[in-house]
Amino acid sequence: MKTAGLGSVGRPTDRRQQTRDLVLDAALRLFSEHGYLGVRVADIAKQAGVSRATFYKHFAEREQILAELFERLLGTESEATTPDPSGLTGSESAEQQIVVVVGAAVRRMLEQEQLARFVYSLPVRHSALLRPGARTTPPVFVQVTRLLEAAAEHAEVRRDVSVALLARHVLEAMETAMRDWAEDRVEDPVGHVRMMLGLAFQGVTKR
């Protein structure tokens, strides 16, 4: 005979996450329709069907909503894997491997098109959206850094520039490409990302 109540041990946490998801979904709909600056906490709470008091139990401010939406789009460091993307044989250059990893990240983001368009239309750098703590570092950031660290060990990339700066340069190319897509300047974000990464690795001068 089962003991009453044992099956509900995890329910408070489940309900808490459900409420957070309701608020995040409501915020995304409103932000997409009216822009971030045009939406108040009261609007989000009403759209989500919760009180303002309940909103503040889960989120301290609207900026925290942005951070969690960014995390929802790109994931967290705990989801990162050692770069070994499908289709690579181990003989590819660092550039080729990074193009595959970033391209896969872009395709995953496109599965959440509304969220991706909103995040990449924000007039802020995405480093500003990262919440404190390594857990929230997006997987693609981690994977690109690991690949560049390995490339540095094999002298594939410049040694006079830190890996952190190289990674930032590559990821800003990805961010620029995604912004161009979100603002309807290009139709093919994957192809555009490849081109921007080529510029990041090879420069703009004719060789």
Beta strands, then each sheet from edge to edge (+ up, - down):
end
